[in-house]
Amino acid sequence: MDIDSNKKIKKRTPAMHRFLQENKDLFWHFDKSKLDELPDDTIVEYILNYGDIKEVKNLFKLLGIKEVSQIFSKNTQSDKRTNYLPQTRHYFTLYFKRNAHGNIK
């Protein structure tokens, strides 16, 4: 699967680069040499869907819980198609309501 070339490529910090390399198996259908080019939306989706608690906590440290919450909220609006697993969507909707100070609508 190709990464959307219309999106602006974000410069990744060394910590985020390491995080993506350590978790490259979660991004199974992306070119492993281009993980740094993945948009934050995709990173959040794959870590929340397929990562374990350690990976989720590391994502929160790297992006911040409020940023992850905002990305999740933007991509799980009820009128949009979503790639989040139903149980992931339910759990993190409740989690962010409690822990990210109401960023979920």
Residue frames as qw, qx, qy, qz and C-alpha x, y, z in Angstrom:
[[0.000, 0.890, 0.456, 0.000, 0.00, 0.00, 0.00],
 [0.420, 0.390, -0.017, 0.819, 1.40, 3.38, -0.97],
 [0.215, -0.545, -0.422, 0.692, 1.43, 6.32, 1.36],
 [0.275, 0.875, 0.396, 0.037, -0.69, 9.22, 0.11],
 [0.573, 0.099, 0.095, 0.808, 1.76, 11.48, -1.70],
 [0.022, -0.743, -0.279, -0.608, -0.57, 14.49, -1.39],
 [0.591, -0.788, -0.171, 0.028, -0.03, 14.72, 2.37],
 [0.130, 0.848, -0.422, 0.294, 2.83, 16.78, 3.71],
 [0.820, -0.022, -0.495, 0.287, 5.58, 14.57, 5.15],
 [0.464, -0.860, 0.084, -0.194, 6.23, 15.37, 8.78],
 [0.361, 0.567, -0.650, 0.354, 9.81, 15.41, 10.07],
 [0.851, -0.404, -0.329, -0.070, 10.08, 12.67, 12.68],
 [0.323, -0.797, 0.464, -0.211, 12.02, 12.98, 15.91],
 [0.293, 0.396, -0.868, 0.067, 14.69, 10.35, 16.63],
 [0.343, -0.041, 0.792, -0.503, 12.44, 8.98, 19.40],
 [0.734, 0.367, 0.203, -0.535, 9.49, 8.59, 17.02],
 [0.564, 0.528, -0.592, -0.229, 11.75, 7.02, 14.39],
 [0.033, 0.276, -0.926, 0.257, 12.94, 4.44, 16.97],
 [0.536, 0.143, 0.588, -0.589, 9.35, 3.81, 18.06],
 [0.744, 0.459, -0.111, -0.473, 8.25, 3.16, 14.47],
 [0.449, 0.474, -0.756, -0.053, 11.21, 0.85, 13.83],
 [0.161, -0.174, 0.879, -0.413, 10.58, -1.08, 17.08],
 [0.535, 0.315, 0.614, -0.487, 6.93, -1.55, 16.06],
 [0.251, 0.382, -0.555, -0.695, 7.35, -2.01, 12.31],
 [0.014, -0.110, -0.985, -0.136, 5.60, -5.39, 12.41],
 [0.229, 0.538, 0.622, -0.520, 2.34, -3.64, 13.34],
 [0.370, 0.682, -0.117, -0.619, 2.47, -1.77, 10.02],
 [0.674, -0.050, 0.712, 0.192, 2.57, -4.99, 8.00],
 [0.603, 0.565, 0.510, 0.240, 1.36, -3.69, 4.66],
 [0.122, 0.982, -0.094, -0.107, 3.43, -0.52, 4.49],
 [0.705, 0.510, -0.298, 0.393, 6.91, -0.21, 3.00],
 [0.723, -0.563, -0.216, 0.337, 9.16, -0.55, 6.07],
 [0.536, 0.029, 0.051, 0.842, 11.68, 1.91, 4.60],
 [0.035, -0.450, -0.233, -0.862, 8.99, 4.64, 4.53],
 [0.416, -0.576, -0.679, 0.187, 7.50, 4.34, 8.02],
 [0.265, -0.358, -0.214, 0.869, 8.72, 7.84, 8.90],
 [0.105, -0.066, -0.395, -0.910, 6.44, 9.15, 6.15],
 [0.235, -0.505, -0.825, -0.094, 3.26, 7.72, 7.67],
 [0.218, -0.591, -0.040, -0.776, 0.80, 10.38, 8.85],
 [0.152, -0.216, 0.699, -0.664, 0.09, 10.60, 12.58],
 [0.751, 0.009, 0.055, -0.658, -3.49, 9.44, 11.88],
 [0.837, 0.211, -0.488, -0.127, -2.19, 6.12, 10.56],
 [0.320, 0.311, -0.747, 0.492, 0.30, 5.65, 13.38],
 [0.401, -0.164, 0.493, -0.755, -2.37, 6.28, 16.02],
 [0.836, 0.082, -0.131, -0.526, -4.83, 3.94, 14.30],
 [0.772, 0.237, -0.589, 0.040, -2.38, 1.04, 14.05],
 [0.171, 0.273, -0.732, 0.600, -0.97, 1.41, 17.56],
 [0.517, -0.107, 0.398, -0.751, -4.43, 1.65, 19.17],
 [0.865, 0.144, -0.197, -0.439, -5.80, -1.23, 17.07],
 [0.912, 0.192, -0.356, 0.071, -2.87, -3.65, 17.19],
 [0.260, 0.538, -0.584, 0.550, -0.41, -2.47, 19.83],
 [0.601, -0.412, -0.643, 0.236, -0.16, -3.61, 23.41],
 [0.343, -0.903, -0.248, 0.080, -0.36, -1.39, 26.49],
 [0.584, -0.448, 0.176, 0.654, 3.38, -0.67, 26.43],
 [0.357, 0.248, 0.481, 0.761, 3.18, 0.59, 22.85],
 [0.105, -0.822, -0.463, -0.315, 0.08, 2.69, 23.60],
 [0.484, -0.802, -0.114, 0.332, 1.81, 4.30, 26.60],
 [0.528, -0.222, 0.318, 0.756, 4.87, 5.05, 24.48],
 [0.196, 0.551, 0.524, 0.619, 2.65, 6.64, 21.83],
 [0.283, -0.897, -0.337, -0.044, 1.09, 8.85, 24.52],
 [0.556, -0.606, 0.086, 0.562, 4.58, 9.90, 25.65],
 [0.457, 0.027, 0.455, 0.764, 5.67, 10.73, 22.10],
 [0.023, 0.489, 0.500, 0.715, 2.58, 12.55, 20.83],
 [0.184, -0.065, 0.416, -0.888, 0.80, 13.41, 24.06],
 [0.166, 0.353, 0.904, -0.177, -2.49, 11.97, 25.22],
 [0.310, 0.656, 0.276, -0.631, -4.45, 15.05, 24.11],
 [0.251, 0.506, -0.552, -0.614, -3.01, 14.89, 20.59],
 [0.030, -0.004, -0.986, -0.162, -3.76, 11.16, 20.33],
 [0.214, 0.491, 0.724, -0.434, -7.26, 11.82, 21.66],
 [0.320, 0.640, -0.024, -0.699, -7.86, 14.56, 19.09],
 [0.202, 0.334, -0.782, -0.486, -6.63, 12.35, 16.23],
 [0.052, 0.191, 0.977, -0.080, -8.80, 9.47, 17.45],
 [0.264, 0.572, 0.509, -0.586, -11.84, 11.74, 17.81],
 [0.294, 0.560, -0.313, -0.708, -11.39, 13.25, 14.35],
 [0.275, 0.261, -0.841, -0.385, -11.20, 9.80, 12.78],
 [0.068, -0.227, -0.963, 0.130, -14.07, 8.15, 14.68],
 [0.364, 0.156, 0.136, -0.908, -16.85, 10.64, 14.13],
 [0.568, 0.223, 0.739, -0.286, -20.10, 8.75, 13.75],
 [0.642, 0.675, 0.136, -0.338, -20.73, 9.92, 10.19],
 [0.276, 0.710, -0.616, -0.200, -17.34, 8.75, 8.91],
 [0.958, 0.083, -0.273, 0.015, -16.17, 5.29, 7.89],
 [0.311, -0.785, 0.515, -0.146, -13.46, 4.12, 10.27],
 [0.705, 0.318, -0.633, 0.043, -10.78, 1.46, 10.29],
 [0.206, -0.414, 0.701, -0.544, -10.76, 1.15, 14.06],
 [0.337, -0.166, -0.926, -0.020, -11.84, -2.22, 15.38],
 [0.457, -0.645, -0.368, -0.490, -15.21, -1.96, 17.18],
 [0.738, -0.545, -0.318, 0.241, -13.73, -2.97, 20.55],
 [0.516, -0.013, -0.060, 0.854, -10.83, -0.52, 20.11],
 [0.065, -0.494, -0.250, -0.830, -13.21, 2.29, 19.23],
 [0.600, -0.662, -0.371, -0.253, -15.42, 1.57, 22.23],
 [0.743, -0.389, -0.264, 0.476, -12.55, 1.22, 24.71],
 [0.433, 0.008, -0.007, 0.901, -10.65, 4.34, 23.65],
 [0.187, -0.629, -0.322, -0.682, -13.81, 6.44, 23.41],
 [0.667, -0.690, -0.277, -0.053, -14.39, 5.70, 27.09],
 [0.740, -0.221, -0.120, 0.624, -10.69, 5.99, 27.95],
 [0.307, 0.276, 0.097, 0.906, -10.24, 9.42, 26.38],
 [0.349, -0.723, -0.324, -0.501, -13.48, 10.75, 27.87],
 [0.729, -0.646, -0.190, 0.119, -12.08, 9.95, 31.27],
 [0.732, -0.377, 0.092, 0.560, -8.38, 10.67, 30.79],
 [0.406, 0.183, 0.290, 0.847, -8.12, 13.35, 28.12],
 [0.020, 0.394, 0.345, -0.851, -10.55, 15.80, 29.68],
 [0.470, 0.619, 0.497, -0.386, -13.47, 15.39, 27.33],
 [0.015, 0.466, -0.522, -0.714, -11.75, 15.66, 23.96],
 [0.071, 0.193, 0.921, 0.331, -14.14, 13.07, 22.55],
 [0.392, 0.023, -0.037, -0.919, -17.43, 14.44, 21.24]]
